[in-house]
């Protein structure tokens, strides 16, 4: 499995292109802004994009959705079921997202893609319907704005809750293997083990 990060949006959101090893299938995580370099890499690598996945519906994670959907019309858009209403509509960057999600994920739901499994974990707190994507075969987690390196997502936005994000991290993420690589929505990667020892925002 190959993971490539592309910075987008005024907030330097991480959009990820993920490619499988065997059949060269792929998916995009958090289309916060359209990045031509991502499309070019997918073309160069001859990757068949099957899914566009949103960890949550904030503007900096969905503003490029329509453009990616135009590039990959057969790709299915996935968001957690409680977050679906926040995907479509105006963004704070001046554009409007019209794409309606195809799959409304539920907690613990799994989708097989080539030789990997996408497991969706409900992690509210930053938003009411935030989720992470765990790939058990590779011990890889896409954490959106739930967990960052030595930090967590803000909880002072409408619908945010510190008790919820704290509980989600402890019960859904910190139970994953320590060696799990974490690819967050902003900043650089980390691991579950490092965060359990060094994240000052998650107590107990």
PLY file of the C-alpha trace (Angstrom):
ply
format ascii 1.0
element vertex 204
property float x
property float y
property float z
element edge 203
property int vertex1
property int vertex2
end_header
0.00 0.00 0.00
1.28 3.44 -0.93
0.19 6.66 0.80
0.93 10.13 -0.57
-0.03 13.34 1.24
-0.96 16.57 -0.54
-1.45 19.86 1.31
-4.56 21.81 0.33
-6.86 24.62 1.51
-5.74 27.77 3.33
-5.49 25.61 6.47
-2.93 23.20 5.01
-5.26 20.24 5.20
-3.75 16.87 4.36
-5.46 15.15 1.45
-4.27 11.58 0.96
-4.04 9.40 -2.12
-3.92 5.75 -1.12
-3.00 3.03 -3.62
-3.24 -0.74 -3.15
-0.39 -3.01 -4.18
-2.05 -5.78 -6.17
-4.83 -4.38 -8.36
-3.78 -0.69 -8.17
-7.08 0.44 -6.69
-7.21 3.66 -4.74
-9.10 6.14 -2.64
-8.82 9.77 -1.60
-9.13 10.91 2.00
-10.42 14.43 2.76
-10.78 16.39 -0.50
-10.25 19.75 1.18
-9.21 21.41 -2.05
-8.56 20.24 -5.58
-4.88 19.32 -6.07
-3.88 18.68 -9.71
-0.72 16.91 -8.52
-2.85 14.26 -6.82
-4.74 13.58 -10.06
-1.49 13.50 -11.99
0.05 10.96 -9.63
-3.03 8.77 -9.84
-2.79 8.89 -13.64
0.93 8.19 -13.67
0.49 5.25 -11.31
-2.57 4.06 -13.27
-4.66 3.92 -10.11
-8.38 3.22 -10.33
-9.99 5.56 -7.76
-12.88 3.73 -6.12
-13.74 5.96 -3.16
-13.55 9.55 -1.94
-13.78 9.53 1.85
-14.49 12.46 4.15
-13.54 12.17 7.82
-15.93 15.05 8.55
-17.74 17.90 6.83
-15.76 21.04 7.63
-14.98 23.19 4.61
-11.27 22.42 4.61
-12.04 18.71 4.26
-14.73 18.85 1.55
-14.22 21.98 -0.60
-12.60 20.03 -3.46
-15.17 17.25 -3.54
-17.06 18.32 -6.66
-13.87 18.65 -8.71
-12.61 15.23 -7.68
-16.02 13.74 -8.39
-15.83 15.26 -11.88
-12.44 13.60 -12.36
-13.65 10.28 -10.94
-17.40 10.09 -11.61
-17.57 6.40 -10.72
-15.90 6.88 -7.33
-18.29 6.52 -4.41
-18.28 9.24 -1.75
-18.24 8.00 1.84
-19.01 9.93 5.03
-20.24 8.87 8.45
-24.04 8.75 8.57
-24.41 11.54 11.16
-22.14 13.84 9.16
-23.96 13.57 5.82
-25.96 16.84 6.16
-22.75 18.86 6.47
-21.16 17.67 3.21
-23.26 19.59 0.67
-23.73 23.35 0.58
-21.53 26.46 0.71
-17.99 26.35 2.04
-16.15 29.14 3.78
-13.92 29.42 0.71
-16.67 30.74 -1.55
-17.62 27.61 -3.47
-20.61 25.31 -3.08
-20.37 21.52 -2.82
-23.20 19.77 -4.64
-22.04 16.15 -4.47
-24.27 13.93 -2.34
-22.55 11.06 -0.49
-23.12 7.56 -1.85
-22.31 5.57 1.28
-23.26 6.58 4.81
-20.84 4.67 7.00
-21.71 3.17 10.36
-19.42 2.54 13.30
-17.33 -0.57 12.72
-18.44 -0.99 9.11
-15.82 -2.52 6.82
-15.26 -2.33 3.08
-12.79 -4.60 1.30
-10.62 -2.97 -1.34
-8.19 -5.29 -3.10
-5.97 -6.71 -0.34
-6.89 -4.21 2.39
-9.88 -3.48 4.61
-11.28 -0.03 5.33
-12.80 0.00 8.83
-14.75 3.12 9.79
-14.56 4.26 13.42
-17.07 6.76 14.79
-15.05 9.43 16.65
-17.28 12.42 17.49
-16.09 15.45 19.39
-14.54 17.65 16.72
-17.83 17.33 14.84
-20.94 15.29 15.73
-20.28 12.75 12.97
-16.53 12.63 12.67
-14.86 9.34 11.83
-11.46 7.77 11.32
-10.42 5.08 8.83
-8.37 2.14 10.10
-6.61 -0.33 7.81
-5.77 -3.34 10.00
-3.60 -5.15 7.45
-1.17 -2.23 7.44
-1.77 -0.79 10.93
-2.61 2.57 9.38
-5.12 5.11 10.68
-6.43 8.20 8.93
-7.51 10.28 11.90
-8.97 13.39 10.27
-9.20 16.13 12.90
-9.71 13.75 15.81
-6.08 13.05 16.71
-2.95 15.01 15.80
0.67 14.65 16.84
0.61 15.73 20.51
-2.75 17.43 19.99
-6.42 16.82 19.22
-9.09 18.48 17.11
-10.72 21.65 18.34
-13.95 21.17 20.27
-15.11 24.80 20.44
-16.88 24.71 17.07
-20.67 24.18 16.95
-21.36 20.52 17.68
-17.97 19.99 19.28
-17.48 18.26 22.61
-14.29 17.66 24.57
-15.74 14.76 26.60
-16.81 13.06 23.36
-13.47 13.43 21.59
-11.58 12.35 24.72
-13.78 9.25 25.04
-13.53 8.47 21.30
-9.74 8.63 21.33
-9.47 6.42 24.41
-12.03 3.80 23.36
-11.59 3.71 19.57
-8.00 4.81 18.83
-5.85 4.07 21.88
-6.98 0.44 21.74
-5.30 0.03 18.35
-1.76 -1.43 18.21
0.93 0.95 19.45
2.75 0.68 16.13
-0.27 1.97 14.20
0.80 4.83 11.95
-1.49 7.84 12.26
-2.03 10.11 9.26
-3.93 13.17 10.52
-5.91 15.90 8.79
-3.24 18.50 9.60
0.45 18.42 10.50
2.71 15.39 10.25
2.20 11.70 10.99
2.59 10.04 14.35
1.86 6.67 15.98
-0.69 5.49 18.50
2.04 4.44 20.92
3.69 7.86 20.79
0.40 9.64 21.43
-0.50 7.42 24.37
2.77 8.48 26.01
3.04 12.09 24.88
-0.35 13.64 24.03
-1.15 16.20 26.75
-4.82 16.59 25.74
-5.93 13.03 26.46
-6.00 12.22 30.18
-6.15 8.98 32.10
0 1
1 2
2 3
3 4
4 5
5 6
6 7
7 8
8 9
9 10
10 11
11 12
12 13
13 14
14 15
15 16
16 17
17 18
18 19
19 20
20 21
21 22
22 23
23 24
24 25
25 26
26 27
27 28
28 29
29 30
30 31
31 32
32 33
33 34
34 35
35 36
36 37
37 38
38 39
39 40
40 41
41 42
42 43
43 44
44 45
45 46
46 47
47 48
48 49
49 50
50 51
51 52
52 53
53 54
54 55
55 56
56 57
57 58
58 59
59 60
60 61
61 62
62 63
63 64
64 65
65 66
66 67
67 68
68 69
69 70
70 71
71 72
72 73
73 74
74 75
75 76
76 77
77 78
78 79
79 80
80 81
81 82
82 83
83 84
84 85
85 86
86 87
87 88
88 89
89 90
90 91
91 92
92 93
93 94
94 95
95 96
96 97
97 98
98 99
99 100
100 101
101 102
102 103
103 104
104 105
105 106
106 107
107 108
108 109
109 110
110 111
111 112
112 113
113 114
114 115
115 116
116 117
117 118
118 119
119 120
120 121
121 122
122 123
123 124
124 125
125 126
126 127
127 128
128 129
129 130
130 131
131 132
132 133
133 134
134 135
135 136
136 137
137 138
138 139
139 140
140 141
141 142
142 143
143 144
144 145
145 146
146 147
147 148
148 149
149 150
150 151
151 152
152 153
153 154
154 155
155 156
156 157
157 158
158 159
159 160
160 161
161 162
162 163
163 164
164 165
165 166
166 167
167 168
168 169
169 170
170 171
171 172
172 173
173 174
174 175
175 176
176 177
177 178
178 179
179 180
180 181
181 182
182 183
183 184
184 185
185 186
186 187
187 188
188 189
189 190
190 191
191 192
192 193
193 194
194 195
195 196
196 197
197 198
198 199
199 200
200 201
201 202
202 203
